[in-house]
Amino acid sequence: MQEAKQLFIKLKIHTLLDLALIIPHSYNDTTISKTVEEGKVNTLEAKVIESSVYGGKLRVTFILTHSKRRLSSTFFRVTPYHHKLFSVGSSHVIQGKVETYKGYLQMSQPKSIKQVGKVTAKYKTVLKEVEINALIEAYISEQNLYNEGLDSKEVATLMHIHFPTRIEEVYEEGHFKHAFIGVLKFVEAYNHLKKLRGKRADFEALDALHGEVEPFIEALPFRLTAEQTLVIKEIQQDLSSDKKATKRMVVGDVGSGKTMVILASVMMALPHKSILMAPTSLLAIQLYEEATKYLPKEVSIALVMQGKKEGVYTEADFIIGTHALLYKEDLPKASLVMVDEQHRFGTKQRASLEALVSSGDKKPHFVQFSATPIPRTQAMMDSELLDVSLITTTPFEREVLTQTISKKDFPDLLSHIKEEIDQGHQVLLIYPLVEQSTEIPYQSLEESRGFWEKKFEHVYVTHGKDKDKEDKLLEFREKGNILLATTVVEVGISLPRLTLIVVVGAERFGLSTLHQLRGRVGRNGLKSCCYLYSHFKASPRLTQFTQTSNGFDIAKLDLKFRDAGDILDGTIQSGQKFKWIDMAEDEEIIAKAKARLPKLS
């Protein structure tokens, strides 16, 4: 048993289905061939009629039992065993690749087969052949597969794949049977979902929260969308229990109104306290401004950032802050903890905040928010680890024209930029790198800034390594015309006057990143443009992007052009690659696998 455990570790697998999903790369079929197929491996009955040694090589001539044709063989690595085995008059079942030379049949270094009529699976793994075969023999049985929750068709398919009696059970027209692929997709999805569920840990909540949210919603100067309302109801249901602390992630498209869901959650938590952690000072300030604007005046709000504070956080109902919150030892007990742009925090940072306000085995309700849309398939997978809500619609229709442009369009682009600035609008230019590089055929941020600063007034420049980037972005929001930046502005910043964005070297960016960048314009319903600037001919990837505005469709599109990586939590699925599942296309199979899992109590 201990030895098997070590072999499982070597294979980097954890479950029986992980083992079952190690599929043979080929099969050795010792069924005797009735006819000779040239260019292929044949298993033939034969008798030795001649044997001779020439230049250290053993040459043997066989007569084939079925066709009575002669077949010559040469053995290059010869031992006394070969001379004895292939003596004149001896009969064999030989196996090897048959070729013809000047009309004569040849088989180089044939094997003499002892076990005839057997199909043996061959695996490519880090283990020795004898080790992997022993594991498969010991663990892959019908009973074990049924115990894992598979049905008769799935069990039969896996048994055929690992232990076929005839090669035709596995292959049709030289390829793996198409019907098997669907089963392997299902088993891979089911196995993955089971593993995720096993990692889910639930705790008792600090408090059941029953704060009234309806008066807040009715007092808003606009109507919430159906999806915002639905997500608020889901969170309300979560928070009302003290038996289980909420674990929910709300994924919303660019401009889908997640802030209102955050504020509604604060109202539900009252009279208990809420904490929200944001990844940057800029986002924390924006959330503080929105909270001050929309929450009732009797709700006290505090802002906690490095070097800046608003309100008394030890007494506030709602505390908004950056990771500076993690260093406040006197942070009050909060029954609801929220994290905005959760993927920009490490798992340890998110856990640290939760731990700060936990009490013994009881934990606060925990809601995470993300503006990076994920495919429905990914949401289905992730929901085994925590509850997932999607907000796919926006409160108002954003009018953003997306086009690919090149060098020849530059004069028109300059005219367009001037027109937007003349109307009091702002322009954003995204560059793929900060400094010059011989690897990339585009100007860098530093190389191009002189041109823009000479041609226009109030040009601001920032990038990821700029220590003052947040101050510059705040100043640009109020006073700037043009902002030159890298993808530092990808998520979250609200620039109401921004109507034009140009992404330089657009082919170098992922579609989800391009969608986040495009989401910076048209925030207040102003007619806007997103130009994808490239020296290369527009690729199908970029062309499809220009025709798609929904972030969830783009997330699905992105999967078609790259492997699905981890979206939720690097410690759990780090760069999960699936062999059989196509995350962009196999939504039905994943839904079926999810439905098969035992219902959670």
C-alpha positions as CSV (number, residue, x, y, z in Angstrom):
1,M,0.0,0.0,0.0
2,Q,2.8,2.4,1.0
3,E,4.6,1.6,-2.3
4,A,1.4,2.5,-4.3
5,K,1.2,5.8,-2.4
6,Q,4.7,6.7,-3.5
7,L,3.8,5.8,-7.1
8,F,0.7,8.1,-6.9
9,I,3.0,10.9,-5.6
10,K,5.4,10.3,-8.5
11,L,2.5,10.5,-11.0
12,K,1.3,13.7,-9.2
13,I,-2.2,12.2,-8.9
14,H,-4.6,12.2,-5.9
15,T,-7.7,10.1,-6.8
16,L,-8.7,6.9,-8.4
17,L,-10.2,8.8,-11.3
18,D,-6.9,10.7,-11.8
19,L,-5.4,7.2,-12.4
20,A,-8.3,6.1,-14.7
21,L,-7.7,9.2,-16.8
22,I,-4.1,8.2,-17.5
23,I,-5.0,6.9,-21.0
24,P,-2.8,4.5,-22.9
25,H,-0.8,6.2,-25.7
26,S,-0.9,2.9,-27.7
27,Y,-1.6,-0.8,-27.5
28,N,0.3,-3.9,-28.2
29,D,-2.0,-6.3,-30.1
30,T,-0.8,-9.9,-30.4
31,T,-3.9,-11.2,-32.3
32,I,-2.5,-13.2,-35.2
33,S,-2.9,-11.4,-38.6
34,K,-4.4,-13.5,-41.4
35,T,-3.1,-11.2,-44.1
36,V,0.2,-9.2,-44.3
37,E,-0.2,-5.4,-44.1
38,E,2.9,-3.6,-45.4
39,G,4.2,-0.6,-43.5
40,K,2.4,-1.8,-40.3
41,V,3.2,-3.9,-37.3
42,N,2.0,-7.5,-38.0
43,T,1.7,-10.6,-35.8
44,L,2.3,-13.6,-38.0
45,E,2.6,-17.4,-37.6
46,A,5.9,-18.5,-39.2
47,K,8.5,-21.3,-39.4
48,V,12.3,-20.9,-39.7
49,I,13.6,-22.4,-42.9
50,E,17.1,-20.8,-43.1
51,S,19.5,-19.2,-40.6
52,S,23.0,-17.7,-41.2
53,V,25.4,-15.3,-39.7
54,Y,26.9,-12.4,-41.8
55,G,29.1,-9.6,-40.4
56,G,28.0,-10.3,-36.9
57,K,24.3,-10.2,-37.8
58,L,21.9,-13.1,-37.7
59,R,19.8,-13.5,-40.9
60,V,16.7,-15.7,-40.6
61,T,14.2,-16.7,-43.4
62,F,10.7,-17.6,-42.3
63,I,7.9,-19.2,-44.2
64,L,4.5,-17.7,-43.3
65,T,1.9,-20.3,-42.2
66,H,-1.1,-18.6,-43.7
67,S,0.2,-17.2,-47.0
68,K,3.2,-19.6,-47.6
69,R,5.2,-16.5,-48.5
70,R,8.9,-16.1,-47.5
71,L,9.9,-13.4,-45.1
72,S,13.5,-12.5,-44.2
73,S,14.6,-10.9,-40.9
74,T,17.9,-9.5,-39.7
75,F,18.9,-9.4,-36.0
76,F,21.5,-6.6,-35.3
77,R,21.9,-7.1,-31.5
78,V,22.6,-10.9,-31.5
79,T,23.0,-13.1,-28.4
80,P,23.4,-16.9,-28.1
81,Y,19.7,-16.9,-27.1
82,H,18.7,-15.7,-30.6
83,H,20.7,-18.5,-32.3
84,K,19.0,-21.1,-30.1
85,L,15.5,-19.5,-30.3
86,F,15.5,-19.1,-34.1
87,S,17.0,-22.5,-35.1
88,V,16.0,-24.1,-38.4
89,G,12.6,-25.9,-38.2
90,S,11.4,-24.0,-35.1
91,S,7.9,-22.5,-35.2
92,H,7.0,-19.0,-33.9
93,V,4.4,-16.2,-33.7
94,I,6.6,-13.2,-34.7
95,Q,5.7,-9.5,-34.4
96,G,7.3,-6.5,-36.1
97,K,6.9,-3.9,-38.9
98,V,6.6,-5.5,-42.3
99,E,8.3,-3.8,-45.3
100,T,8.9,-4.9,-48.9
101,Y,12.2,-4.7,-50.8
102,K,12.2,-5.6,-54.5
103,G,9.0,-7.6,-53.9
104,Y,10.3,-9.6,-50.9
105,L,8.9,-9.3,-47.4
106,Q,11.2,-8.1,-44.6
107,M,10.8,-7.7,-40.8
108,S,13.7,-6.2,-38.9
109,Q,14.5,-7.6,-35.4
110,P,11.1,-9.4,-34.9
111,K,9.9,-10.4,-31.4
112,S,8.8,-14.0,-30.8
113,I,5.5,-13.7,-29.0
114,K,4.7,-16.0,-26.1
115,Q,1.2,-14.7,-25.2
116,V,-0.9,-14.7,-28.3
117,G,-4.3,-13.1,-28.8
118,K,-3.9,-10.4,-26.1
119,V,-4.2,-6.6,-26.3
120,T,-2.0,-4.8,-23.8
121,A,-2.2,-1.1,-23.0
122,K,1.1,0.9,-23.1
123,Y,1.4,4.1,-21.0
124,K,3.8,7.0,-21.2
125,T,4.4,8.1,-17.6
126,V,7.3,8.9,-15.3
127,L,6.9,5.3,-13.9
128,K,8.4,2.1,-15.3
129,E,6.1,0.1,-17.5
130,V,5.8,-2.6,-14.9
131,E,4.9,-0.1,-12.2
132,I,2.1,1.7,-14.1
133,N,0.7,-1.6,-15.3
134,A,0.6,-2.9,-11.7
135,L,-1.3,0.2,-10.5
136,I,-3.8,0.0,-13.3
137,E,-4.3,-3.7,-12.6
138,A,-4.7,-3.2,-8.9
139,Y,-7.1,-0.2,-8.8
140,I,-9.0,0.1,-12.1
141,S,-11.9,-2.3,-11.6
142,E,-15.6,-2.1,-12.4
143,Q,-16.5,-2.0,-8.7
144,N,-14.0,0.7,-7.9
145,L,-15.2,2.9,-10.8
146,Y,-18.9,2.4,-9.7
147,N,-17.9,3.4,-6.2
148,E,-16.6,6.7,-7.6
149,G,-20.1,7.5,-8.8
150,L,-19.8,6.6,-12.5
151,D,-22.6,5.0,-14.5
152,S,-22.5,1.7,-16.4
153,K,-21.6,3.4,-19.8
154,E,-18.7,5.3,-18.2
155,V,-17.4,2.3,-16.3
156,A,-17.6,0.1,-19.5
157,T,-15.7,2.8,-21.5
158,L,-12.9,3.1,-19.0
159,M,-12.6,-0.7,-18.7
160,H,-12.5,-1.1,-22.6
161,I,-9.8,1.7,-22.7
162,H,-7.5,0.0,-20.1
163,F,-8.3,-3.7,-20.7
164,P,-9.5,-4.2,-24.3
165,T,-9.9,-7.7,-25.6
166,R,-9.8,-6.6,-29.2
167,I,-8.2,-3.5,-30.7
168,E,-11.5,-2.7,-32.4
169,E,-13.0,-1.9,-29.0
170,V,-10.8,1.2,-28.8
171,Y,-10.1,2.3,-32.3
172,E,-12.2,3.0,-35.4
173,E,-10.5,3.8,-38.7
174,G,-7.2,4.1,-36.8
175,H,-8.5,6.7,-34.3
176,F,-9.7,6.7,-30.8
177,K,-13.5,6.0,-30.8
178,H,-15.4,9.3,-30.9
179,A,-18.0,8.0,-28.4
180,F,-15.1,7.5,-25.9
181,I,-14.1,11.2,-26.0
182,G,-17.5,12.4,-24.6
183,V,-17.1,9.9,-21.7
184,L,-13.5,11.1,-21.0
185,K,-14.7,14.7,-21.0
186,F,-17.4,13.9,-18.5
187,V,-15.1,11.9,-16.2
188,E,-12.5,14.6,-16.3
189,A,-15.0,17.3,-15.4
190,Y,-16.7,15.1,-12.7
191,N,-13.3,14.2,-11.1
192,H,-12.2,17.9,-11.0
193,L,-15.5,19.0,-9.5
194,K,-15.3,16.3,-6.8
195,K,-11.7,17.4,-5.9
196,L,-12.8,21.1,-5.7
197,R,-15.7,20.2,-3.4
198,G,-13.3,18.3,-1.2
199,K,-11.3,21.5,-0.7
200,R,-14.4,23.5,0.4
201,A,-14.4,24.2,4.2
202,D,-17.4,25.8,5.8
203,F,-17.5,27.5,9.1
204,E,-20.2,28.9,11.5
205,A,-20.9,32.6,11.0
206,L,-20.2,35.3,13.6
207,D,-23.8,36.5,13.2
208,A,-27.0,36.1,11.2
209,L,-27.6,39.4,9.4
210,H,-31.1,40.7,8.8
211,G,-30.6,44.4,8.0
212,E,-33.3,46.1,5.8
213,V,-32.2,46.7,2.3
214,E,-35.4,47.7,0.5
215,P,-35.6,51.4,1.7
216,F,-32.0,51.9,0.5
217,I,-32.9,50.4,-3.0
218,E,-36.1,52.5,-3.2
219,A,-34.2,55.7,-2.4
220,L,-31.7,55.3,-5.2
221,P,-32.1,57.8,-8.1
222,F,-32.1,54.9,-10.6
223,R,-33.5,51.4,-10.9
224,L,-31.3,48.4,-10.3
225,T,-31.0,45.8,-13.1
226,A,-32.7,42.4,-12.8
227,E,-29.4,40.8,-12.3
228,Q,-28.2,43.3,-9.6
229,T,-31.5,42.6,-7.8
230,L,-31.1,38.8,-8.1
231,V,-27.5,38.9,-6.7
232,I,-28.6,41.1,-3.8
233,K,-31.3,38.5,-3.0
234,E,-28.7,35.7,-3.1
235,I,-26.5,37.5,-0.7
236,Q,-29.5,38.3,1.5
237,Q,-30.2,34.6,1.7
238,D,-26.6,33.8,2.5
239,L,-26.3,36.4,5.3
240,S,-29.5,35.4,7.0
241,S,-27.8,32.2,8.4
242,D,-25.5,32.0,11.4
243,K,-25.1,28.2,10.8
244,K,-22.8,28.8,7.8
245,A,-20.6,31.8,7.0
246,T,-21.1,33.0,3.4
247,K,-18.5,32.4,0.8
248,R,-19.6,34.0,-2.4
249,M,-17.9,35.6,-5.4
250,V,-19.8,38.1,-7.5
251,V,-18.4,38.4,-11.0
252,G,-19.6,41.4,-12.9
253,D,-18.8,42.7,-16.4
254,V,-17.2,46.2,-16.8
255,G,-19.7,48.8,-15.6
256,S,-22.3,46.2,-14.4
257,G,-22.9,48.1,-11.1
258,K,-21.1,45.9,-8.5
259,T,-20.8,48.9,-6.3
260,M,-24.5,49.0,-5.6
261,V,-24.4,45.3,-4.6
262,I,-21.6,46.2,-2.2
263,L,-23.6,49.0,-0.7
264,A,-26.8,46.9,-0.5
265,S,-24.7,44.3,1.4
266,V,-23.6,46.9,3.9
267,M,-27.3,47.8,4.6
268,M,-28.1,44.1,5.1
269,A,-25.3,43.8,7.7
270,L,-26.5,46.6,9.9
271,P,-26.5,47.1,12.8
272,H,-23.3,45.0,12.5
273,K,-20.1,46.3,10.9
274,S,-18.8,45.7,7.4
275,I,-15.3,45.9,6.0
276,L,-14.3,46.3,2.4
277,M,-10.7,45.9,1.2
278,A,-9.7,47.3,-2.2
279,P,-6.4,46.7,-4.0
280,T,-5.5,50.4,-4.6
281,S,-5.9,53.7,-2.9
282,L,-7.6,55.0,-6.1
283,L,-10.3,52.2,-5.9
284,A,-10.7,52.7,-2.1
285,I,-11.3,56.5,-2.6
286,Q,-13.8,55.8,-5.4
287,L,-15.7,53.4,-3.3
288,Y,-15.7,55.8,-0.4
289,E,-17.0,58.6,-2.6
290,E,-19.8,56.3,-3.9
291,A,-20.7,55.1,-0.4
292,T,-20.8,58.7,0.9
293,K,-23.1,59.6,-2.0
294,Y,-25.6,56.8,-1.8
295,L,-25.7,55.3,1.7
296,P,-28.1,56.9,4.2
297,K,-26.5,59.7,6.3
298,E,-26.9,57.7,9.5
299,V,-24.5,55.0,8.2
300,S,-21.0,56.1,9.4
301,I,-18.2,55.4,6.9
302,A,-14.5,55.3,7.4
303,L,-11.6,55.2,4.9
304,V,-8.3,53.6,5.9
305,M,-5.2,54.0,3.6
306,Q,-1.5,54.4,4.1
307,G,-1.0,58.0,5.2
308,K,-4.7,58.9,4.9
309,K,-7.8,58.4,7.0
310,E,-11.4,59.6,6.9
311,G,-13.7,59.0,9.8
312,V,-13.1,56.9,13.0
313,Y,-12.6,53.4,11.7
314,T,-13.0,51.8,15.2
315,E,-16.5,53.2,15.4
316,A,-17.7,53.2,11.8
317,D,-20.5,51.0,10.4
318,F,-18.6,50.6,7.1
319,I,-14.8,50.6,6.9
320,I,-13.3,50.9,3.4
321,G,-9.5,50.4,3.0
322,T,-6.5,49.1,1.1
323,H,-4.2,46.3,2.4
324,A,-3.3,48.9,5.1
325,L,-6.3,47.3,7.0
326,L,-4.2,44.2,7.5
327,Y,-1.9,46.2,9.8
328,K,-4.6,47.6,12.1
329,E,-4.5,45.6,15.3
330,D,-7.5,47.4,16.7
331,L,-9.8,46.6,13.7
332,P,-13.2,46.1,15.1
333,K,-15.2,42.8,14.8
334,A,-17.0,42.9,11.5
335,S,-19.7,40.4,10.6
336,L,-19.3,41.0,6.9
337,V,-16.0,41.2,5.0
338,M,-15.8,42.1,1.4
339,V,-12.9,42.2,-1.1
340,D,-13.0,44.2,-4.3
341,E,-11.0,43.0,-7.4
342,Q,-10.2,39.9,-5.4
343,H,-7.8,38.4,-7.9
344,R,-5.4,41.3,-7.3
345,F,-4.8,40.1,-3.7
346,G,-2.9,37.0,-2.8
347,T,-4.8,34.2,-1.1
348,K,-2.8,34.9,2.1
349,Q,-3.9,38.6,2.1
350,R,-7.5,37.6,1.7
351,A,-7.2,35.0,4.5
352,S,-5.4,37.5,6.8
353,L,-8.3,40.0,6.6
354,E,-10.8,37.2,7.4
355,A,-8.6,36.0,10.3
356,L,-8.3,39.5,11.7
357,V,-12.0,39.7,12.3
358,S,-12.7,36.0,13.1
359,S,-13.6,34.8,16.5
360,G,-12.5,31.2,17.4
361,D,-14.0,28.8,14.9
362,K,-16.6,31.4,13.8
363,K,-15.9,33.5,10.7
364,P,-17.4,36.6,9.1
365,H,-19.6,36.3,6.0
366,F,-17.2,36.8,3.1
367,V,-18.1,38.2,-0.3
368,Q,-15.6,38.8,-3.0
369,F,-16.1,40.9,-6.1
370,S,-14.3,40.7,-9.5
371,A,-14.6,42.8,-12.7
372,T,-12.9,40.1,-14.8
373,P,-15.7,38.1,-16.5
374,I,-15.3,34.4,-16.5
375,P,-16.9,31.8,-18.8
376,R,-20.0,30.0,-17.5
377,T,-18.1,26.8,-17.6
378,Q,-15.5,28.3,-15.2
379,A,-18.2,29.7,-12.9
380,M,-19.8,26.2,-12.7
381,M,-16.4,24.7,-11.8
382,D,-15.6,27.4,-9.2
383,S,-19.0,27.1,-7.6
384,E,-17.9,23.8,-6.0
385,L,-15.4,25.9,-4.0
386,L,-17.6,28.8,-3.2
387,D,-20.9,30.2,-4.4
388,V,-20.7,32.3,-7.6
389,S,-23.0,35.0,-8.9
390,L,-22.7,36.5,-12.4
391,I,-23.8,40.0,-13.4
392,T,-23.7,39.9,-17.2
393,T,-25.8,43.1,-18.0
394,T,-25.1,46.8,-17.5
395,P,-27.5,49.5,-16.1
396,F,-27.3,51.4,-19.4
397,E,-26.2,50.6,-23.0
398,R,-22.6,51.7,-23.5
399,E,-21.9,52.9,-27.0
400,V,-18.3,52.1,-27.7
401,L,-17.0,51.7,-31.3
402,T,-14.1,49.2,-31.5
403,Q,-11.8,49.2,-34.6
404,T,-8.4,48.0,-35.6
405,I,-6.2,50.7,-37.0
406,S,-2.6,50.8,-38.4
407,K,0.1,53.4,-39.3
408,K,-1.8,54.7,-42.3
409,D,-4.7,55.8,-40.0
410,F,-2.4,57.9,-37.7
411,P,-3.3,61.3,-39.2
412,D,-7.0,60.6,-38.8
413,L,-6.3,59.4,-35.2
414,L,-4.6,62.7,-34.3
415,S,-7.6,64.7,-35.7
416,H,-10.0,62.5,-33.6
417,I,-7.9,63.0,-30.5
418,K,-8.0,66.8,-31.0
419,E,-11.8,66.8,-31.5
420,E,-12.3,64.8,-28.2
421,I,-10.1,67.2,-26.2
422,D,-11.9,70.2,-27.7
423,Q,-15.1,68.8,-26.4
424,G,-13.7,68.5,-22.9
425,H,-13.2,64.8,-23.1
426,Q,-10.1,62.7,-22.2
427,V,-7.9,60.3,-24.2
428,L,-6.0,57.2,-23.0
429,L,-3.1,55.7,-24.8
430,I,-1.9,52.3,-23.7
431,Y,1.6,51.1,-24.5
432,P,2.9,47.5,-24.3
433,L,6.2,48.5,-22.5
434,V,7.7,51.4,-20.5
435,E,11.2,51.5,-22.1
436,Q,12.7,50.8,-25.5
437,S,13.1,47.1,-26.5
438,T,14.6,45.5,-29.6
439,E,12.1,42.6,-29.2
440,I,8.9,44.7,-29.8
441,P,8.3,46.7,-33.0
442,Y,6.5,49.6,-31.2
443,Q,7.6,52.7,-29.5
444,S,7.7,52.6,-25.7
445,L,6.0,54.9,-23.2
446,E,9.2,56.8,-22.6
447,E,10.1,57.1,-26.3
448,S,6.7,58.4,-27.4
449,R,5.9,60.8,-24.5
450,G,8.0,63.7,-26.1
451,F,5.8,63.6,-29.2
452,W,2.5,63.8,-27.3
453,E,3.8,66.4,-24.8
454,K,4.9,68.6,-27.7
455,K,1.6,68.3,-29.6
456,F,-0.9,68.6,-26.7
457,E,-1.3,70.2,-23.3
458,H,-1.9,68.4,-19.9
459,V,-0.4,65.1,-20.9
460,Y,0.1,62.7,-18.0
461,V,2.4,59.6,-17.9
462,T,2.3,56.6,-15.5
463,H,3.1,52.9,-15.3
464,G,3.2,50.0,-12.9
465,K,6.6,50.9,-11.3
466,D,5.6,54.6,-10.9
467,K,5.4,55.2,-7.1
468,D,3.1,58.2,-7.7
469,K,0.8,56.5,-10.1
470,E,-2.3,56.8,-8.0
471,D,-1.8,60.5,-7.3
472,K,-1.2,61.0,-11.1
473,L,-4.4,59.2,-12.0
474,L,-6.4,61.2,-9.5
475,E,-4.9,64.5,-10.9
476,F,-5.4,63.3,-14.5
477,R,-9.1,62.6,-13.7
478,E,-9.6,66.3,-12.7
479,K,-7.1,68.2,-15.0
480,G,-5.7,66.0,-17.8
481,N,-6.3,65.7,-21.5
482,I,-4.2,62.7,-22.5
483,L,-2.9,59.9,-20.3
484,L,-0.1,57.6,-21.5
485,A,0.0,54.4,-19.5
486,T,0.6,50.7,-19.4
487,T,-2.1,48.3,-18.3
488,V,-1.9,49.8,-14.8
489,V,-5.3,51.4,-15.6
490,E,-6.8,48.0,-16.6
491,V,-9.2,47.6,-13.7
492,G,-11.5,49.7,-11.7
493,I,-10.5,53.4,-12.2
494,S,-13.5,55.5,-13.1
495,L,-12.8,58.3,-15.6
496,P,-16.2,59.8,-16.5
497,R,-14.8,62.1,-19.2
498,L,-12.8,59.4,-21.0
499,T,-14.1,58.8,-24.5
500,L,-11.2,57.5,-26.5
501,I,-8.7,54.8,-25.9
502,V,-5.9,53.6,-28.2
503,V,-4.1,50.3,-27.4
504,V,-0.7,50.2,-29.1
505,G,0.4,46.7,-30.1
506,A,-3.1,45.3,-29.4
507,E,-2.2,41.9,-30.8
508,R,0.2,41.5,-27.7
509,F,-2.7,41.6,-25.2
510,G,-5.2,39.0,-24.1
511,L,-8.8,39.6,-25.0
512,S,-9.9,39.9,-21.4
513,T,-7.2,42.6,-20.8
514,L,-8.4,44.4,-24.0
515,H,-12.0,44.2,-22.7
516,Q,-11.0,45.7,-19.3
517,L,-9.1,48.5,-21.1
518,R,-12.1,49.2,-23.3
519,G,-14.2,49.3,-20.2
520,R,-12.5,52.5,-19.1
521,V,-14.4,54.5,-21.8
522,G,-18.1,55.3,-22.2
523,R,-18.7,54.9,-18.4
524,N,-21.3,57.6,-18.3
525,G,-23.1,56.8,-21.6
526,L,-20.9,59.2,-23.7
527,K,-20.3,57.9,-27.3
528,S,-16.8,56.5,-27.2
529,C,-14.1,54.7,-29.3
530,C,-11.6,52.0,-28.7
531,Y,-8.8,51.7,-31.3
532,L,-6.6,48.6,-31.5
533,Y,-3.4,49.8,-33.1
534,S,-1.2,47.2,-34.8
535,H,1.6,47.0,-37.4
536,F,0.2,43.6,-38.4
537,K,-2.9,42.6,-40.4
538,A,-5.9,42.2,-38.1
539,S,-6.0,38.6,-36.8
540,P,-9.3,36.6,-36.5
541,R,-8.9,37.0,-32.7
542,L,-8.9,40.8,-32.8
543,T,-11.6,40.9,-35.5
544,Q,-13.9,38.8,-33.3
545,F,-13.1,41.0,-30.3
546,T,-14.2,44.2,-32.2
547,Q,-17.6,42.5,-32.9
548,T,-18.2,41.4,-29.3
549,S,-19.0,43.7,-26.4
550,N,-20.2,41.3,-23.7
551,G,-17.3,40.4,-21.3
552,F,-18.6,36.9,-20.6
553,D,-18.7,36.2,-24.4
554,I,-15.2,37.6,-24.6
555,A,-14.0,35.3,-21.7
556,K,-15.4,32.4,-23.7
557,L,-13.7,33.7,-26.9
558,D,-10.4,34.1,-25.0
559,L,-10.5,30.4,-24.0
560,K,-10.6,29.5,-27.7
561,F,-7.4,31.3,-28.3
562,R,-5.5,30.3,-25.1
563,D,-5.5,27.6,-22.4
564,A,-7.8,28.2,-19.5
565,G,-5.8,29.1,-16.4
566,D,-6.8,29.6,-12.9
567,I,-9.2,32.5,-12.2
568,L,-10.2,31.9,-8.7
569,D,-7.3,30.8,-6.5
570,G,-3.8,29.9,-7.6
571,T,-3.4,27.6,-4.6
572,I,-6.2,25.3,-5.8
573,Q,-6.1,25.1,-9.6
574,S,-2.9,26.8,-10.5
575,G,-2.9,26.9,-14.2
576,Q,-5.3,24.0,-14.5
577,K,-5.0,22.4,-18.0
578,F,-7.6,20.0,-19.1
579,K,-6.8,17.2,-21.5
580,W,-10.3,16.4,-22.8
581,I,-12.6,19.2,-21.7
582,D,-12.9,22.3,-23.9
583,M,-13.8,25.0,-21.5
584,A,-15.1,27.2,-24.3
585,E,-17.5,24.5,-25.7
586,D,-18.3,21.8,-23.1
587,E,-20.8,23.7,-20.9
588,E,-23.4,20.9,-21.2
589,I,-21.0,18.2,-20.1
590,I,-19.8,20.2,-17.1
591,A,-23.4,20.9,-16.1
592,K,-24.1,17.2,-16.3
593,A,-21.1,16.4,-14.2
594,K,-22.1,19.0,-11.6
595,A,-25.6,17.5,-11.5
596,R,-24.1,14.1,-10.7
597,L,-22.4,15.3,-7.6
598,P,-24.2,14.4,-4.3
599,K,-26.3,17.3,-3.1
600,L,-24.8,19.5,-0.4
601,S,-26.8,19.7,2.8
